């Protein structure tokens, strides 16, 4: 099989060679050598993949499931998006086309979800007045907000919500649609806010191209996968294997044991305790509910210091004691699931101390003794405890003030400093 001459050889985008050695028809069904050099192990310079293997690899890159709940029209948009990506096997330029279309697909899905949320009758409020705008599609909303001068309607009226009261300042832009979806609890995640902002900028770039650009299959696949995940979430579904909305993760009982000098650590299922207790009976041990295969070197009792949340079932104590506890109570220790996005953390500044403690969960702070509750408390929403403590260290001013709201530097949302744990818990319950 002949392969197309790589555009990299000439430095210019590849044009079909009609009437030359390769006819236009043959060119359309000939794999692009540039694509065949992208392999699961990285960019190959000394060899190329077989076309059949490359096709399987490309399908696997964008094979995330599309939720059944997604509107059929939007499902078709995503299927076409995947098809464009797959055809990058024959034309490397189509990866860029797929990546560009992914951002437009997200915007289209947001527009359709907006109309469906209001069932074609969009409510606006002003003081005690309420008016409904009958619309056939989102263009009707866009025109109504911008008629008689930019944002005329949005200045006089406020968009009413479905799951929230109002959406002040809604202007029918892509940024406004993302903000609307978040207030309506359709989208979540602190890191995902950054990705949404990037999508807005990239959408504007691809909608108004001023220069030629080319992206790799890896970048295009990420754009397509992110589009599928965001669309799934807009219709209430998470995506197994996704990076943005993977859904709750399963936790199982696990033994975490450390040698007396803390130089060694072991992780294993409690059922293996009888095999280990003979040699390591004096090891410091806890039994946790944890996400399987997670590295737990940073675990500290009473704090949130691992990537995913853990729950203490027993300990700390010696491994011999852990075995006794497992034999007595093990049947009651069953697995559960844990959310990975928008976790609420509580961070304490003890009296007279300028350095914050490690983050705690609501379950952690509920077990504190009275003397451990004294101090200033921060309530921070983050996807990981590392982001929460980084924000507490960077943005607290003295003990009484801190940057509140969304922080794009730390990818967190914070809600000020509380004088007591009771105030912090009340605020955390509202944020959770």
Secondary structure, DSSP 8 states (H G I E B T S, - for coil): ---B--GGGTTS-----TTSSS-HHHHHTS-BHHHHTEETTEE-SS----HHHHHHHHHHHT-----TTS-HHHHHHHHHHHHHHHGGGT-THHHHHHHHHHHHHHHHHHHHHHHHHTTTEEEEEETTEEEEEE-SSHHHHHHHHHTTSTTHHHHH-EEE-SSSSEETT--SSHHHHHHHHHHTTSS--HHHHHHHHHHHHHHHHHHT--S-----HHHHHHHHHHHHHHHHHHTT---TT-SS----EEEEEEEEEE-TTSS-EEEE-GGGHHHHHHHHTTSEEEEEEEETT---TT--TTS--SSS--EEEEEEEEHHHHHHHHHHHGGG---EEE--SSEEEEEEE-TT--S----B-HHHHHT--GGGG-SEEEEEEESSHHHHHHHHHHHEETTTEE--EEETTTTEEEEEEESSHHHHHHHHHHH-
